[in-house]
Amino acid sequence: MLGINEPARRQFRLTLEQCNLRKLIEFDDDTFDKLKQLGRDRMATLQELADEAFADLLKKHGIPIDLKDALRKSARLQDASKESPAAQPKHARKHGRKS
């Protein structure tokens, strides 16, 4: 399966369910028919397909979908900044005082 792994999809779905947030999304008839067929082929509900699609979209844009992903991204950014001091902006570097 392409995209996000099963545990992350479940976590994303649980997070959405905890919010009790419902929105209406409009599809044209052709797209809806294809989504229903995809759901049948994969034995998945339309909600599961939507959860996977939104999780993949967030991942594509570098937005963490849960705390675990946010911590990983933060650690990668921190490691990258430690490895390359040239990557830091000039104002972030400390300069010694002149006496």
N, CA, C and O atoms as a GROMACS GRO file, in nm:
protein
  396
    1MET      N    1   0.084  -0.118   0.000
    1MET     CA    2   0.000   0.000   0.000
    1MET      C    3   0.089   0.124   0.000
    1MET      O    4   0.189   0.130   0.071
    2LEU      N    5   0.052   0.221  -0.078
    2LEU     CA    6   0.127   0.345  -0.084
    2LEU      C    7   0.084   0.437   0.029
    2LEU      O    8  -0.026   0.424   0.083
    3GLY      N    9   0.170   0.530   0.063
    3GLY     CA   10   0.132   0.632   0.159
    3GLY      C   11   0.168   0.596   0.301
    3GLY      O   12   0.271   0.534   0.328
    4ILE      N   13   0.084   0.636   0.389
    4ILE     CA   14   0.112   0.629   0.532
    4ILE      C   15   0.084   0.489   0.586
    4ILE      O   16  -0.003   0.419   0.534
    5ASN      N   17   0.156   0.447   0.689
    5ASN     CA   18   0.139   0.313   0.742
    5ASN      C   19   0.012   0.302   0.825
    5ASN      O   20  -0.046   0.403   0.866
    6GLU      N   21  -0.031   0.180   0.850
    6GLU     CA   22  -0.157   0.153   0.918
    6GLU      C   23  -0.166   0.215   1.058
    6GLU      O   24  -0.268   0.278   1.088
    7PRO      N   25  -0.066   0.200   1.145
    7PRO     CA   26  -0.079   0.261   1.278
    7PRO      C   27  -0.095   0.413   1.273
    7PRO      O   28  -0.170   0.470   1.352
    8ALA      N   29  -0.025   0.478   1.183
    8ALA     CA   30  -0.037   0.623   1.172
    8ALA      C   31  -0.176   0.662   1.123
    8ALA      O   32  -0.233   0.761   1.169
    9ARG      N   33  -0.230   0.584   1.030
    9ARG     CA   34  -0.366   0.611   0.982
    9ARG      C   35  -0.467   0.596   1.095
    9ARG      O   36  -0.558   0.677   1.110
   10ARG      N   37  -0.449   0.491   1.176
   10ARG     CA   38  -0.541   0.471   1.289
   10ARG      C   39  -0.532   0.588   1.387
   10ARG      O   40  -0.633   0.638   1.436
   11GLN      N   41  -0.408   0.632   1.415
   11GLN     CA   42  -0.389   0.744   1.508
   11GLN      C   43  -0.454   0.870   1.452
   11GLN      O   44  -0.518   0.945   1.526
   12PHE      N   45  -0.438   0.894   1.323
   12PHE     CA   46  -0.498   1.010   1.260
   12PHE      C   47  -0.650   1.004   1.273
   12PHE      O   48  -0.715   1.104   1.303
   13ARG      N   49  -0.706   0.886   1.251
   13ARG     CA   50  -0.851   0.869   1.260
   13ARG      C   51  -0.898   0.890   1.403
   13ARG      O   52  -1.000   0.956   1.426
   14LEU      N   53  -0.825   0.834   1.500
   14LEU     CA   54  -0.862   0.853   1.640
   14LEU      C   55  -0.858   0.999   1.679
   14LEU      O   56  -0.945   1.048   1.751
   15THR      N   57  -0.757   1.070   1.630
   15THR     CA   58  -0.745   1.212   1.660
   15THR      C   59  -0.866   1.288   1.604
   15THR      O   60  -0.922   1.374   1.671
   16LEU      N   61  -0.904   1.256   1.482
   16LEU     CA   62  -1.020   1.322   1.423
   16LEU      C   63  -1.148   1.287   1.499
   16LEU      O   64  -1.233   1.373   1.521
   17GLU      N   65  -1.161   1.161   1.538
   17GLU     CA   66  -1.281   1.120   1.610
   17GLU      C   67  -1.291   1.188   1.745
   17GLU      O   68  -1.401   1.219   1.791
   18GLN      N   69  -1.179   1.212   1.810
   18GLN     CA   70  -1.179   1.278   1.940
   18GLN      C   71  -1.227   1.422   1.927
   18GLN      O   72  -1.283   1.477   2.022
   19CYS      N   73  -1.206   1.482   1.812
   19CYS     CA   74  -1.248   1.621   1.791
   19CYS      C   75  -1.398   1.631   1.768
   19CYS      O   76  -1.456   1.739   1.784
   20ASN      N   77  -1.463   1.522   1.732
   20ASN     CA   78  -1.605   1.522   1.699
   20ASN      C   79  -1.638   1.629   1.596
   20ASN      O   80  -1.740   1.697   1.606
   21LEU      N   81  -1.552   1.642   1.499
   21LEU     CA   82  -1.567   1.742   1.395
   21LEU      C   83  -1.618   1.674   1.269
   21LEU      O   84  -1.560   1.576   1.223
   22ARG      N   85  -1.725   1.727   1.215
   22ARG     CA   86  -1.780   1.671   1.091
   22ARG      C   87  -1.794   1.784   0.991
   22ARG      O   88  -1.842   1.893   1.023
   23LYS      N   89  -1.751   1.755   0.868
   23LYS     CA   90  -1.762   1.852   0.760
   23LYS      C   91  -1.821   1.780   0.639
   23LYS      O   92  -1.803   1.660   0.622
   24LEU      N   93  -1.890   1.854   0.557
   24LEU     CA   94  -1.943   1.799   0.433
   24LEU      C   95  -1.846   1.828   0.320
   24LEU      O   96  -1.795   1.939   0.306
   25ILE      N   97  -1.822   1.726   0.239
   25ILE     CA   98  -1.738   1.743   0.121
   25ILE      C   99  -1.820   1.699   0.001
   25ILE      O  100  -1.880   1.591   0.002
   26GLU      N  101  -1.823   1.782  -0.101
   26GLU     CA  102  -1.903   1.753  -0.220
   26GLU      C  103  -1.814   1.692  -0.329
   26GLU      O  104  -1.707   1.743  -0.360
   27PHE      N  105  -1.861   1.581  -0.386
   27PHE     CA  106  -1.793   1.515  -0.498
   27PHE      C  107  -1.887   1.513  -0.617
   27PHE      O  108  -2.009   1.506  -0.602
   28ASP      N  109  -1.828   1.520  -0.737
   28ASP     CA  110  -1.912   1.499  -0.854
   28ASP      C  111  -1.944   1.349  -0.862
   28ASP      O  112  -1.876   1.268  -0.798
   29ASP      N  113  -2.046   1.315  -0.938
   29ASP     CA  114  -2.094   1.176  -0.942
   29ASP      C  115  -1.986   1.077  -0.985
   29ASP      O  116  -1.973   0.969  -0.927
   30ASP      N  117  -1.908   1.113  -1.087
   30ASP     CA  118  -1.805   1.023  -1.138
   30ASP      C  119  -1.699   0.994  -1.031
   30ASP      O  120  -1.659   0.879  -1.011
   31THR      N  121  -1.653   1.099  -0.964
   31THR     CA  122  -1.552   1.082  -0.859
   31THR      C  123  -1.606   0.998  -0.745
   31THR      O  124  -1.536   0.909  -0.695
   32PHE      N  125  -1.730   1.024  -0.704
   32PHE     CA  126  -1.789   0.947  -0.594
   32PHE      C  127  -1.803   0.800  -0.631
   32PHE      O  128  -1.776   0.712  -0.549
   33ASP      N  129  -1.844   0.773  -0.755
   33ASP     CA  130  -1.855   0.633  -0.800
   33ASP      C  131  -1.719   0.563  -0.795
   33ASP      O  132  -1.710   0.448  -0.754
   34LYS      N  133  -1.614   0.633  -0.838
   34LYS     CA  134  -1.480   0.574  -0.835
   34LYS      C  135  -1.432   0.551  -0.692
   34LYS      O  136  -1.368   0.450  -0.664
   35LEU      N  137  -1.464   0.643  -0.602
   35LEU     CA  138  -1.427   0.625  -0.462
   35LEU      C  139  -1.501   0.507  -0.399
   35LEU      O  140  -1.444   0.429  -0.323
   36LYS      N  141  -1.630   0.493  -0.432
   36LYS     CA  142  -1.706   0.379  -0.381
   36LYS      C  143  -1.646   0.248  -0.432
   36LYS      O  144  -1.634   0.151  -0.356
   37GLN      N  145  -1.609   0.244  -0.560
   37GLN     CA  146  -1.550   0.122  -0.617
   37GLN      C  147  -1.416   0.092  -0.552
   37GLN      O  148  -1.386  -0.024  -0.521
   38LEU      N  149  -1.334   0.194  -0.532
   38LEU     CA  150  -1.205   0.175  -0.464
   38LEU      C  151  -1.226   0.120  -0.324
   38LEU      O  152  -1.154   0.031  -0.280
   39GLY      N  153  -1.325   0.173  -0.254
   39GLY     CA  154  -1.357   0.124  -0.121
   39GLY      C  155  -1.398  -0.022  -0.123
   39GLY      O  156  -1.356  -0.100  -0.037
   40ARG      N  157  -1.477  -0.060  -0.220
   40ARG     CA  158  -1.516  -0.202  -0.233
   40ARG      C  159  -1.395  -0.290  -0.263
   40ARG      O  160  -1.377  -0.396  -0.203
   41ASP      N  161  -1.310  -0.244  -0.356
   41ASP     CA  162  -1.192  -0.322  -0.395
   41ASP      C  163  -1.097  -0.343  -0.277
   41ASP      O  164  -1.037  -0.449  -0.263
   42ARG      N  165  -1.084  -0.242  -0.195
   42ARG     CA  166  -0.990  -0.249  -0.081
   42ARG      C  167  -1.058  -0.289   0.048
   42ARG      O  168  -0.994  -0.298   0.153
   43MET      N  169  -1.189  -0.311   0.041
   43MET     CA  170  -1.269  -0.343   0.160
   43MET      C  171  -1.250  -0.235   0.267
   43MET      O  172  -1.222  -0.264   0.383
   44ALA      N  173  -1.266  -0.109   0.225
   44ALA     CA  174  -1.250   0.005   0.314
   44ALA      C  175  -1.372   0.096   0.301
   44ALA      O  176  -1.438   0.098   0.198
   45THR      N  177  -1.400   0.168   0.407
   45THR     CA  178  -1.511   0.263   0.403
   45THR      C  179  -1.463   0.394   0.338
   45THR      O  180  -1.343   0.417   0.323
   46LEU      N  181  -1.558   0.476   0.301
   46LEU     CA  182  -1.524   0.606   0.246
   46LEU      C  183  -1.447   0.689   0.350
   46LEU      O  184  -1.357   0.766   0.314
   47GLN      N  185  -1.484   0.675   0.477
   47GLN     CA  186  -1.413   0.746   0.584
   47GLN      C  187  -1.268   0.702   0.591
   47GLN      O  188  -1.179   0.786   0.609
   48GLU      N  189  -1.241   0.573   0.578
   48GLU     CA  190  -1.104   0.523   0.581
   48GLU      C  191  -1.023   0.575   0.463
   48GLU      O  192  -0.906   0.611   0.477
   49LEU      N  193  -1.086   0.580   0.346
   49LEU     CA  194  -1.018   0.637   0.229
   49LEU      C  195  -0.987   0.785   0.250
   49LEU      O  196  -0.878   0.832   0.216
   50ALA      N  197  -1.082   0.858   0.308
   50ALA     CA  198  -1.061   1.000   0.334
   50ALA      C  199  -0.950   1.020   0.437
   50ALA      O  200  -0.866   1.109   0.422
   51ASP      N  201  -0.950   0.939   0.543
   51ASP     CA  202  -0.845   0.949   0.646
   51ASP      C  203  -0.708   0.929   0.584
   51ASP      O  204  -0.614   1.003   0.613
   52GLU      N  205  -0.696   0.828   0.498
   52GLU     CA  206  -0.567   0.800   0.433
   52GLU      C  207  -0.526   0.916   0.342
   52GLU      O  208  -0.410   0.956   0.341
   53ALA      N  209  -0.622   0.968   0.267
   53ALA     CA  210  -0.592   1.078   0.174
   53ALA      C  211  -0.546   1.203   0.249
   53ALA      O  212  -0.449   1.267   0.208
   54PHE      N  213  -0.615   1.238   0.357
   54PHE     CA  214  -0.577   1.358   0.432
   54PHE      C  215  -0.444   1.338   0.504
   54PHE      O  216  -0.364   1.431   0.512
   55ALA      N  217  -0.421   1.219   0.557
   55ALA     CA  218  -0.293   1.191   0.623
   55ALA      C  219  -0.178   1.201   0.522
   55ALA      O  220  -0.073   1.257   0.553
   56ASP      N  221  -0.200   1.148   0.402
   56ASP     CA  222  -0.097   1.157   0.296
   56ASP      C  223  -0.073   1.302   0.255
   56ASP      O  224   0.042   1.341   0.231
   57LEU      N  225  -0.178   1.382   0.247
   57LEU     CA  226  -0.165   1.522   0.210
   57LEU      C  227  -0.083   1.599   0.315
   57LEU      O  228   0.004   1.678   0.281
   58LEU      N  229  -0.113   1.575   0.442
   58LEU     CA  230  -0.038   1.640   0.548
   58LEU      C  231   0.108   1.598   0.545
   58LEU      O  232   0.198   1.681   0.563
   59LYS      N  233   0.132   1.469   0.523
   59LYS     CA  234   0.270   1.418   0.517
   59LYS      C  235   0.346   1.482   0.400
   59LYS      O  236   0.462   1.520   0.413
   60LYS      N  237   0.279   1.494   0.286
   60LYS     CA  238   0.340   1.553   0.167
   60LYS      C  239   0.388   1.695   0.195
   60LYS      O  240   0.491   1.737   0.143
   61HIS      N  241   0.314   1.768   0.275
   61HIS     CA  242   0.348   1.907   0.305
   61HIS      C  243   0.429   1.922   0.433
   61HIS      O  244   0.450   2.034   0.481
   62GLY      N  245   0.473   1.810   0.489
   62GLY     CA  246   0.560   1.815   0.606
   62GLY      C  247   0.491   1.852   0.736
   62GLY      O  248   0.555   1.898   0.830
   63ILE      N  249   0.360   1.831   0.742
   63ILE     CA  250   0.286   1.862   0.863
   63ILE      C  251   0.267   1.732   0.942
   63ILE      O  252   0.205   1.638   0.892
   64PRO      N  253   0.319   1.725   1.065
   64PRO     CA  254   0.307   1.602   1.143
   64PRO      C  255   0.161   1.572   1.176
   64PRO      O  256   0.083   1.663   1.205
   65ILE      N  257   0.126   1.444   1.171
   65ILE     CA  258  -0.014   1.408   1.197
   65ILE      C  259  -0.038   1.365   1.341
   65ILE      O  260  -0.153   1.356   1.384
   66ASP      N  261   0.068   1.340   1.415
   66ASP     CA  262   0.052   1.307   1.556
   66ASP      C  263   0.177   1.350   1.632
   66ASP      O  264   0.273   1.399   1.574
   67LEU      N  265   0.175   1.330   1.761
   67LEU     CA  266   0.285   1.373   1.846
   67LEU      C  267   0.415   1.302   1.808
   67LEU      O  268   0.522   1.364   1.808
   68LYS      N  269   0.406   1.174   1.777
   68LYS     CA  270   0.524   1.097   1.740
   68LYS      C  271   0.592   1.156   1.616
   68LYS      O  272   0.714   1.172   1.613
   69ASP      N  273   0.513   1.189   1.515
   69ASP     CA  274   0.567   1.251   1.394
   69ASP      C  275   0.627   1.389   1.423
   69ASP      O  276   0.731   1.425   1.368
   70ALA      N  277   0.560   1.465   1.510
   70ALA     CA  278   0.610   1.598   1.544
   70ALA      C  279   0.745   1.589   1.614
   70ALA      O  280   0.835   1.668   1.588
   71LEU      N  281   0.759   1.491   1.704
   71LEU     CA  282   0.887   1.474   1.775
   71LEU      C  283   0.997   1.430   1.679
   71LEU      O  284   1.111   1.477   1.690
   72ARG      N  285   0.965   1.341   1.586
   72ARG     CA  286   1.064   1.299   1.486
   72ARG      C  287   1.112   1.417   1.402
   72ARG      O  288   1.232   1.434   1.380
   73LYS      N  289   1.017   1.498   1.356
   73LYS     CA  290   1.052   1.613   1.273
   73LYS      C  291   1.137   1.711   1.352
   73LYS      O  292   1.235   1.765   1.300
   74SER      N  293   1.101   1.734   1.476
   74SER     CA  294   1.177   1.825   1.561
   74SER      C  295   1.319   1.774   1.582
   74SER      O  296   1.415   1.852   1.577
   75ALA      N  297   1.333   1.644   1.606
   75ALA     CA  298   1.466   1.586   1.627
   75ALA      C  299   1.551   1.596   1.501
   75ALA      O  300   1.670   1.626   1.509
   76ARG      N  301   1.490   1.573   1.385
   76ARG     CA  302   1.565   1.586   1.258
   76ARG      C  303   1.612   1.729   1.237
   76ARG      O  304   1.726   1.752   1.196
   77LEU      N  305   1.525   1.824   1.265
   77LEU     CA  306   1.562   1.964   1.248
   77LEU      C  307   1.674   2.003   1.344
   77LEU      O  308   1.766   2.077   1.308
   78GLN      N  309   1.665   1.952   1.466
   78GLN     CA  310   1.766   1.983   1.566
   78GLN      C  311   1.901   1.921   1.527
   78GLN      O  312   2.005   1.985   1.540
   79ASP      N  313   1.898   1.796   1.480
   79ASP     CA  314   2.021   1.730   1.436
   79ASP      C  315   2.083   1.803   1.317
   79ASP      O  316   2.205   1.820   1.311
   80ALA      N  317   2.000   1.846   1.224
   80ALA     CA  318   2.050   1.916   1.106
   80ALA      C  319   2.115   2.048   1.144
   80ALA      O  320   2.215   2.088   1.084
   81SER      N  321   2.060   2.118   1.242
   81SER     CA  322   2.116   2.246   1.281
   81SER      C  323   2.248   2.228   1.358
   81SER      O  324   2.335   2.314   1.351
   82LYS      N  325   2.262   2.117   1.429
   82LYS     CA  326   2.387   2.090   1.501
   82LYS      C  327   2.500   2.053   1.404
   82LYS      O  328   2.616   2.090   1.426
   83GLU      N  329   2.465   1.982   1.298
   83GLU     CA  330   2.566   1.937   1.201
   83GLU      C  331   2.621   2.052   1.119
   83GLU      O  332   2.739   2.050   1.083
   84SER      N  333   2.540   2.150   1.090
   84SER     CA  334   2.582   2.256   0.999
   84SER      C  335   2.566   2.393   1.063
   84SER      O  336   2.458   2.452   1.056
   85PRO      N  337   2.673   2.447   1.126
   85PRO     CA  338   2.661   2.580   1.185
   85PRO      C  339   2.641   2.688   1.079
   85PRO      O  340   2.589   2.796   1.110
   86ALA      N  341   2.680   2.661   0.955
   86ALA     CA  342   2.660   2.759   0.848
   86ALA      C  343   2.512   2.774   0.815
   86ALA      O  344   2.471   2.874   0.757
   87ALA      N  345   2.432   2.674   0.853
   87ALA     CA  346   2.289   2.680   0.824
   87ALA      C  347   2.217   2.776   0.917
   87ALA      O  348   2.105   2.818   0.889
   88GLN      N  349   2.280   2.814   1.029
   88GLN     CA  350   2.219   2.906   1.122
   88GLN      C  351   2.229   3.048   1.068
   88GLN      O  352   2.329   3.083   1.005
   89PRO      N  353   2.128   3.129   1.092
   89PRO     CA  354   2.136   3.268   1.049
   89PRO      C  355   2.246   3.342   1.125
   89PRO      O  356   2.282   3.304   1.237
   90LYS      N  357   2.300   3.446   1.064
   90LYS     CA  358   2.411   3.519   1.124
   90LYS      C  359   2.375   3.577   1.260
   90LYS      O  360   2.459   3.580   1.350
   91HIS      N  361   2.251   3.625   1.273
   91HIS     CA  362   2.214   3.686   1.400
   91HIS      C  363   2.205   3.584   1.514
   91HIS      O  364   2.204   3.623   1.630
   92ALA      N  365   2.198   3.454   1.482
   92ALA     CA  366   2.190   3.351   1.585
   92ALA      C  367   2.327   3.315   1.640
   92ALA      O  368   2.338   3.257   1.748
   93ARG      N  369   2.433   3.348   1.566
   93ARG     CA  370   2.568   3.318   1.612
   93ARG      C  371   2.612   3.422   1.714
   93ARG      O  372   2.578   3.540   1.704
   94LYS      N  373   2.688   3.377   1.812
   94LYS     CA  374   2.735   3.469   1.915
   94LYS      C  375   2.871   3.524   1.875
   94LYS      O  376   2.958   3.450   1.828
   95HIS      N  377   2.889   3.651   1.893
   95HIS     CA  378   3.017   3.715   1.865
   95HIS      C  379   3.074   3.764   1.996
   95HIS      O  380   3.000   3.808   2.085
   96GLY      N  381   3.206   3.756   2.009
   96GLY     CA  382   3.271   3.804   2.130
   96GLY      C  383   3.269   3.956   2.137
   96GLY      O  384   3.262   4.024   2.035
   97ARG      N  385   3.274   4.006   2.257
   97ARG     CA  386   3.274   4.152   2.276
   97ARG      C  387   3.413   4.207   2.254
   97ARG      O  388   3.513   4.142   2.285
   98LYS      N  389   3.417   4.324   2.200
   98LYS     CA  390   3.546   4.393   2.186
   98LYS      C  391   3.568   4.476   2.312
   98LYS      O  392   3.477   4.544   2.360
   99SER      N  393   3.687   4.469   2.364
   99SER     CA  394   3.716   4.546   2.486
   99SER      C  395   3.781   4.677   2.454
   99SER      O  396   3.813   4.754   2.544
   0.00000   0.00000   0.00000
